[in-house]
């Protein structure tokens, strides 16, 4: 049974949804910037911990233990995963923005987008048929939430490693 014809109002509403989602996904730059700041702090702390025995070999007041190092390592690992999610969110933001502004036919845009992603090897061919738009929008928002969770893990592990130094 063929799908019912879409009217122009449906296409315009879909374009507004895409533009709104693109604008929301572009806000991941804020999360990514905060993640970069936390990563730099973790790297500086790790460097200070590594250089402390060299520059102050007789001073034992500040010798971080393995929990501190593990916390920094976990924070840095979480930063890398957060960066991956930021990259994915930025790509989705650009794609949704393009769709909102320039997609010639919103009804066939999903299939065309999936074809392009498969040809660029950014999506596996066995994931076809294409997802519908509400599913794509939920997936993009889930990426944004996961990025926030990885940032939270990054901050908590970094804070935990600094709290360990107080003992």
For each residue, the residues with C-beta under 8 A, 3 or more apart:
1:
2:
3: 6
4:
5:
6: 3 10 11 106 107
7: 10 11
8: 11 12
9: 12 13
10: 6 7 13 14
11: 6 7 8 14 15 106 107
12: 8 9 15 16
13: 9 10 16 17
14: 10 11 17 18 106 133
15: 11 12 18 19 99 100 103 106
16: 12 13 19 20 100
17: 13 14 20 21 133 137
18: 14 15 21 22 96 97 99 100 103
19: 15 16 22 23 96 97 100 101
20: 16 17 23 24
21: 17 18 24 25 92 93 96 137 140 141
22: 18 19 25 26 92 93 94 96 97 100
23: 19 20 26 27 93
24: 20 21 27 141 144
25: 21 22 28 89 90 92 93 96 140 144
26: 22 23 29 90 93 97
27: 23 24 30 31
28: 25 31 32 85 86 89 90 93 144 147
29: 26 32 33 86 90
30: 27 33 34
31: 27 28 34 35 82 86 147 148 151
32: 28 29 35 36 82 83 86 147
33: 29 30 36 37
34: 30 31 37 38 151
35: 31 32 38 39 79 82 83 86 150 151 154
36: 32 33 39 40 79
37: 33 34 40 41
38: 34 35 41 42 75 79 151 154 155 158
39: 35 36 42 43 75 76 79 154
40: 36 37 43 44
41: 37 38 44 45 158
42: 38 39 45 46 72 75 76 79 158 161
43: 39 40 46 47 76
44: 40 41 47 48
45: 41 42 48 49 72 158 161 162
46: 42 43 49 50 69 72 76
47: 43 44 50 51
48: 44 45 51 52
49: 45 46 52 64 68 69 72
50: 46 47 53 54
51: 47 48 54 55
52: 48 49 55 56 59 62 63 64
53: 50 56 57 63
54: 50 51 57
55: 51 52
56: 52 53 59 62
57: 53 54
58:
59: 52 56 62
60: 63
61:
62: 52 56 59 165
63: 52 53 60
64: 49 52 68 69 164 165
65: 68 69 164
66: 69 70
67: 70 71 161 164
68: 49 64 65 71 72 161 164 165
69: 46 49 64 65 66 72 73 161
70: 66 67 73 74 161
71: 67 68 74 75 157 158 160 161 162 164
72: 42 45 46 49 68 69 75 76 157 158 161
73: 69 70 76 77
74: 70 71 77 78 153 157
75: 38 39 42 71 72 78 79 154 155 157 158 161
76: 39 42 43 46 72 73 79 80
77: 73 74 80 81
78: 74 75 81 82 150 151 153 154 157
79: 35 36 38 39 42 75 76 82 83 150 154
80: 76 77 83 84
81: 77 78 84 85 150
82: 31 32 35 78 79 85 86 147 150 151 154
83: 32 35 79 80 86 87
84: 80 81 87 88
85: 28 81 82 88 89 143 144 146 147 150
86: 28 29 31 32 35 82 83 89 90 147
87: 83 84 90 91
88: 84 85 91 92 143
89: 25 28 85 86 92 93 140 143 144 147
90: 25 26 28 29 86 87 93 94
91: 87 88 94 95
92: 21 22 25 88 89 95 96 140 143
93: 21 22 23 25 26 28 89 90 96 97
94: 22 90 91 97 98
95: 91 92 98 99 113
96: 18 19 21 22 25 92 93 99 100 140
97: 18 19 22 26 93 94 100 101
98: 94 95 101 102 103
99: 15 18 95 96 102 103 106 109 113
100: 15 16 18 19 22 96 97 103
101: 19 97 98
102: 98 99
103: 15 18 98 99 100 106 109
104:
105: 108 109
106: 6 11 14 15 99 103 109
107: 6 11
108: 105 111 112
109: 99 103 105 106 112 113
110: 113 114 130 131 132 133 136
111: 108 114 115 130
112: 108 109 115 116
113: 95 99 109 110 116 117 130
114: 110 111 117 118 123 127 128 130
115: 111 112 118 119
116: 112 113 119 120
117: 113 114 120 122 123
118: 114 115 121 122 123 124 125 128
119: 115 116
120: 116 117
121: 118
122: 117 118
123: 114 117 118 127
124: 118 127
125: 118 128
126:
127: 114 123 124
128: 114 118 125
129:
130: 110 111 113 114
131: 110 135 136 139
132: 110 135 136
133: 14 17 110 136 137
134: 137 138
135: 131 132 138 139
136: 110 131 132 133 139 140
137: 17 21 133 134 140 141
138: 134 135 141 142
139: 131 135 136 142 143
140: 21 25 89 92 96 136 137 143 144
141: 21 24 137 138 144 145
142: 138 139 145 146
143: 85 88 89 92 139 140 146 147
144: 24 25 28 85 89 140 141 147 148
145: 141 142 148 149
146: 85 142 143 149 150
147: 28 31 32 82 85 86 89 143 144 150 151
148: 31 144 145 151 152
149: 145 146 152 153
150: 35 78 79 81 82 85 146 147 153 154
151: 31 34 35 38 78 82 147 148 154 155
152: 148 149 155 156
153: 74 78 149 150 156 157
154: 35 38 39 75 78 79 82 150 151 157 158
155: 38 75 151 152 158 159
156: 152 153 159 160
157: 71 72 74 75 78 153 154 160 161
158: 38 41 42 45 71 72 75 154 155 161 162
159: 155 156 162 163
160: 71 156 157 163 164
161: 42 45 67 68 69 70 71 72 75 157 158 164 165
162: 45 71 158 159 165 166
163: 159 160 166 167
164: 64 65 67 68 71 160 161 167
165: 62 64 68 161 162
166: 162 163
167: 163 164
